[in-house]
Amino acid sequence: MKRHVLTALLSAALLPLVACGQTPVKQTQNTPTSSGKVNAADAQAITQKLEQAYASQNLKVQAIQPSPIAGLYEVVVSGKQVIYTDAKADYMLVGDLIDVNNRKSLTDERSSELSKVDYSSLPLDLAIKEVRGNGKLQVAVFSDPDCPFCKRLEQEFAKMTDITIYNFMMPIASLHPQAAKKAEQIWCQPNRTTAWTQWMRANKVPPAVAVCDNPIAETTSLGEQLGFNGTPAIVFPNGKTHAGYAPMPQLQELIESNQQ
């Protein structure tokens, strides 16, 4: 999900094999921040080494802090991606740092913090809304209509009741050149919710219609601004996010535990 040298490494390793991904959007923040006891010289060395080594990918170091492993630093780079390096950035680890005793991924935990979203600020009127049952639970999803993992996620949503799903279409042109046109066609249908669910869950192509005013460019840009480099990207009402497909019953548990 993530290209060229570092970008390719980050793409393959940081995006789980449950999502469709693209090159991270260039970030504007140039000055890295640090938390914890990070030696200033180490922070400078890491920043300079990584930004020079991957200048052609416009990589920027955004934050540095110690990891639980002595001598290993957690580094947040463009796209809010978490990697690990030694003090001189001669070596880099891309992947999950696991807390064995507590059986959790510290990388996922940190990524979730970095990706927290103000759910109340989402422009829900630009999403395709599906209400199932009483619609009590809520979730927002950034999806590409041609992403196979998005379609798998939709199959799981079809098993759920009492939930409201807001789908923001985010076609990734580099992976799916026709996805933007499909998104426009779905949005412009008389019943876009039906068109979306039938396409995503039953591969039923909606009838051709004239292109109308649509928010596809806006919702795609929104997803990128939120730091989503791939689809599906799930946003919960409490602001936490989840990258990629999740099966039942894990999906149900994730949604129920992240409402508030």
Number of C-alpha atoms within 10 A of each C-alpha: 23 23 15 13 12 18 21 15 17 22 24 17 17 20 22 16 13 18 22 28 23 20 19 25 19 15 17 10 12 12 11 16 14 18 9 9 9 14 13 10 11 16 22 14 15 22 24 15 14 20 16 14 14 15 11 11 18 16 23 25 24 22 20 27 19 21 16 12 9 8 11 18 25 22 25 23 22 22 24 25 24 24 21 23 21 17 19 19 19 11 10 16 18 18 19 17 19 13 12 9 6 8 8 13 15 17 21 18 13 15 19 17 14 18 20 17 19 14 16 10 7 16 12 14 10 17 22 22 18 17 16 17 12 10 13 12 20 18 20 22 25 25 30 30 26 22 22 17 21 26 22 17 23 19 17 18 20 11 11 14 15 13 20 19 19 24 23 29 31 30 27 24 12 11 15 14 12 14 20 21 14 21 23 20 22 28 25 18 19 10 11 19 19 16 20 28 20 14 18 22 17 12 11 12 14 16 9 11 13 9 13 11 9 15 18 20 13 14 22 20 15 17 20 17 14 16 22 25 26 29 31 33 24 23 25 24 18 17 18 22 24 20 24 21 23 20 12 14 11 10 17 18 10 17 20 15 11 17 15 10
